[in-house]
Amino acid sequence: MAASVPTLGTAQSVQHAVSSRIISVAAGVRSLAFSANGKTVACYAVYANRSVAGPTLNSAVNYQVVSSSSSCRDQPYAVGYSVNFQPPSNKNMVFFRTDGAGRIAITEN
């Protein structure tokens, strides 16, 4: 029996688990938050000119990904750029890249 992979999202079945990495070149971006169905499900610290492991995503869920100059612990959380994204079921990895302005670009592998 295959081991289940924990994924971000709702209790619905996982069509395909997709790994991710977060790559930032923006010194002003301190975190990326992932929301599903209007609720924040995870927040990841981001470091300029570094790559960090991101969440494992469920290809059955549509996510909103938000960049922020706030840390994950800050309240209120300052919202920067955002993108809506549903992971492809035919890919094994996605990359979230933030540019110097904090915009988010998504590439697949």
N, C-alpha and C positions, 0 to 999 in steps of 0.2 A: 504494500500500500504506500502511495506517495505521501511524503510529508507536506503539510499545508504551509503556505508562505503567508505570513501576516501582511495584509495590504491595507492601505488607507481607503476609507470609504464606508459604505453602509453595509448592512448585514446581507445584502444580496450576494448571489454566488459570484465567484471570481471567474471571469471568462479567461483571463490571461494575466499573470503577474508580470509587471514591467518594472525593472530596476531603473534608478535614475541617479544622476550626478548633478551637482550645482557648481557652476563655474562663474566666478565674478571677477571683473576688472574694475568695478566701481567701488572706490573707497567709501562713498556715501551710503552704499547699501549694506545694511547690517543683518538683514534676515529675509527669508522667503517664507510666506505662510501659504498653506494649502487648505482650501475649503472644499467641502463636498455637500451638496444639498443645503447651501447657505450656512453651514457650521464649520468653523475652523477645526480641522482634524489634526494638523501638525504645523509646527514652526521650526525652521532650521536656521541656525546661525550661519552667516555668510562672511567670508574673509576675503579682502581684496587680493587679487592675483593668486588665489588658491582655488583648489577644487575640493569639494566635500561630498561625501555620500549623501544622496537624497533619499526620499521615501521609495518604497516599493508600492507601485500604483496598480489599481484594478482597472483593466481595460473596459469594464462595464460601467464605470463611473465617470461623470463629467466633473472636472475640477476647475476651481478658480485659483490661480497662482498670483500672489501679490508680493511685490518687492517693497521694502520699507527701510527707512533710515533709523527705525527703532529696533531695539533688541527684542527678542521674543518675550522677555519679561516685562517690558515697558507697558504701562497703562496710562493714558490711552495709547493704542498702537497706531502709529502714523502710517497711513496707506499711501503708497507710491503708485507705480504702474501695475497694471494687472492684465492677465490673459486668461481666457477660458480654454480648456484643453481636455480632450479625452484621449487617453493613451491608445495607440494602435495595437490591435490584437496580434499583428504579424511582426512585431518588433520586440527585442529583448532588453533594449536600453534606450532611454531618452536623456538628453542633456538640456538643462535649463541654464542659459547664459545671460548674465546681466552686463549691459554695456556701461560706458562712463556716465550716462544719464540715468541709469537705473532701469532702462527698458529691458524686458525679458524676451529672449529669442529661444525657441525650442527646436532642437534638431533630434533626429532619430537615428538609431543604429540597429 
